[in-house]
Amino acid sequence: MEAEYRDLHAVVESYEKYDEDSRLSADNIRRLEFLTALVYMNKYLEKGNSILDVAAGTGAYALYYAALGMQVTALDITPSYIEILKNKAANQHLQITSFVNDARDLSMFSDNSFECVFCMGPIYHLPNPEDREKVMRESLRVLKPGGLFYLAYINKHFIFALLASQNKQYLQEKWYQRIIEQGVMYSTDEDCFWTDTWFTTPGEIEKLAERYRLKKLNHVAQDGVGRLLADEINSMRPEYYKRWAEYHIRTCEEPSILGISNHGLYIGRKNSD
């Protein structure tokens, strides 16, 4: 397995140092990202469904749906995350099949094995388009005809706006070219601010989905304008945050909000032909 993903060592190394375990619950904005996904997963998923989470992290979605009676298989490329997930599942007495694996290679699974595939992160750490295509092909190969596909991505327009608002050095042509025009960044770049990453747009994601003949069910902004208003929203009292979350859910499919959200989530159904 190590040989299969050694080219992603920078991503693994970055996440080994990152507190992914609390990412989706650390503050109001992160909880909003998680809540939005759950709302749109719960629209379609039913007890007993088989789910493959191809980049499960420490198991936020996998644990939630295993507790609801789903048949969950969870993978991640970061070894420590799978160890955390296994420990949590054991402590909660949940049955989850989980192991370290690269989302580009799902060869251990036969065609049409799962009723739902969560692809909640791997494509935005694959600057090489061929690698992204591998994830798409493999994810859809193991998905049953008529099955549900959840594809998360990072919006390049949000990233540029956030960086420029935090540090004016990013208001340079080279950063426009890097983020908006090229949409890729490597950990080996001298001025890399994260790790190997691919930034995209809602329109590009829809074109990608169309090439794989997915039927669009929903396309939503997971955090909307909230990330740009993080200080205000994170300081809200619970009753005000509840209202904000309700507003967000009611408007998260609005194209203008989707266009500036940090995380976008495309939900599609595999062609049954």
N, C-alpha and C positions, 0 to 999 in steps of 0.2 A: 504493500500500500504506500509506503514511504516514497518509493520510486515513482509512483503515479502522480503524486502531487508536490514533488520537490520544487517545481517551478512556482508554487504558491507559498513558499516558505515565508516570504515577507508578510503575507496576509495572516498566516497562522501565528507567526511571531507577534504581530501587532495585536491580535485578539487574545493571545495568551496573557498579555499585559493589561487587557481591558476588562473592566467589570461588566461583562455582558449579563451577568446574572441579575443585576438590578436595573438594567438599561430601560426596560419597559415599565418600570414602576417607580423610578427615582424622583419624578416630579410630575406636575400636571400635564405638561406637554408630552412627555413620554407615555404617560398613561393614556393620553388621547390617541396616540398612534396605535396602541394595543387595542383600545376600546373600539376604534373604527374598524379594524380588521375583524374583530369578533362579531360586530354587528353584521358585517357582510358575509362572514363565514356561516353564522347562525341562520342566515336567510335560506341556506340551501342544504346544510349538512343535517343528517339524521342519525339517531342512535344506531350503532352497528356498522356505520360506514367504515370502509378501510381507507386510511390516510397515510400518505408518505410525505414526511417533512424532510426535504432534501438538504436543508441548512438550518437545523433546529436550534442552534445555539445551546443554551442551557435548558431549553425545553418549555419556554413560556406557552407556546401554542400546543405542543405535544402533550404536556401534562394536563392542560385545561380540557382538551378533548378526550384524553384517555379517561379522565374523571367523569365525563359525560357518557361513557360507554362506547366510544369509538375504538376501532382496531388500529392502533397507531404504530408506525415504524418511523424512527427518528434517526437521522444521520447528521453528522457535522464533521468538518475537516479539522477542527481544533480538538485535540485529544482531551484536554482538561475539561472542556465543556461537556463532552459525552460522559466523563466520569461524574460530573456534578449532576447531570440529568439522570444517570443510573441511580445515584444515591437518593435523589429526590423521589424518583419513582418507587424505590424500595421503601422509603420512609412513609410514603402515602399509600402503599399497597396497591400500586397501579401496574398493569401489565403493558409495558412498552418495549418493543424490540428496538434496540439502539446500538449503534457502533460507529466508529470513525470511518468516514468515507468521503470521497471526492464526488461532488454533484455531476461532474462531467462523465462519470462512468458508473452506471447503474446496472452493469451486466449481471449482477447477482440476482436480479429480478427478471422474470419473464414478461413478455408483452402483455398489456392489458391486465395488470395485477391489482391496480388500486382504483378506487372510486373518486379519490381526490388527491391532488398533489399540491403541497405548499412549496413554492419557490420564493421564499421570503428574504432573499439576500444574495445568493451566490452570483447572479449575473453582474451586480454592481462592483464586484471585485475581480472582474475578468476584462482587462483592457483589450485583450486579443479577441476580435470578433469570432474567430473560429472556435474559441473556447465557449463563448456564449451560445453559439449554435449547437455545440455538443450538449450543453445543459438543456436547451430547448428540446432537441431531438430525443434525448434520453428521458426527460421528464414526461414528454408526451407519448413516448413509446410504451412506458409502463402504466400510463393512464388508460383506463377503460374507455371505449367509445361512449360518448355522452357524459364522460366524467368531468369534474370541476378542476380548473387550474387557476391558482392564485400566484401572480407574478408581481413582486415588489421591485421598485427601482428608486434611484435618487435623481432628482430634478436639477439639471445644470443651471437653470436660471435662479433657483433658490440659492444654490451654493455660491454663485458669483455675487448675488446681492448680499448674502450674509457676510462673506469675507470682506467685501468692500465697505460694509457698514462697520465692521469691527476694526479694520486696519486699512488705512487709505493707500498703503503700498500696493494693494491689489487693484487699484484703479489705474492699471497700466495695460498697454496693448498686449504685452506678453501673457498676462493672465486672462484677458479676453480670448486670445487665441488658444490658450491651454484648456480653459474650461468650456467656453461656448463653442469654439470652432472644432477643436480636437476632441474634447470630452473625455480625455484619458489622462491618468497620472500614474507614475511608477514610483515605488519606494526608493529606487536608485536615483531619481531626479534630485538635483542639488537642493531645490526649494520645495520638495514634497512636504505637504502639511498633514498627510494621513498615511495611507499605504496604497498599494495597487488598487486603482479605482476607475470605474467607467461611469460618467455622468451622461444623462440623456434627457429626453423630453417626452411628454405624454403622446405627442404625435408620432415620434419614432417608435415608441412601444406599441402603439396600435398597428403601425405598419409591420412590425415584427410579428405580432399576433396574427395578422391577416395572412402573412406568408405561410403560417402553420395552420391555416384554415380554422382558427378558433372563432367561435361565435361569442361576441362580446355580450356579457351580461351586465357588468357594471365597470366603471373606471372611476376610482375615488381618490381624493386627497386624504392621506392618512393623518396629517397634522395641519393641513390647510395653511392659513396665515398665522396660525398659532406660534410657530417657531420664531417668526420675526417679531412677535409680541411676547416672547417668552417671560420676560421679567414681570410683566403685568399679569399674565395668566397664571404663572407659578405662585404669585402672591395672593391670588383670589381666595376669599373665604369659600368653604365647601358649597354653600348654596349658590354663590355666584358662578363657581366653576361648573356646577351641575347645569346651570342655564347655558353657559358657554358651550359645554359639550353637546347639549341638545341642539343649539344653533349650528354647531359644526356638522353634526350628523345630518341635519336637514339640508345642508348646503354643500356637502363634500363632493357632490358630482357636478357642481357648477364649473364649467370649463375655465373661467377666469381664476377661480380658487385653485383648481387642479394645477393650473399653469405656474403657480408660485409656491406650491407645497414642497416641503423637503422630501418626503416620501410619497410616492404614488403607488397605488395598488390596482392592477388590472385583473379582473375576474372573467374568465372565459370558459366555454364548454367545448370539449373536444368533439370534432365532427364524428357523427355516428355512421357515416357511410363506409 
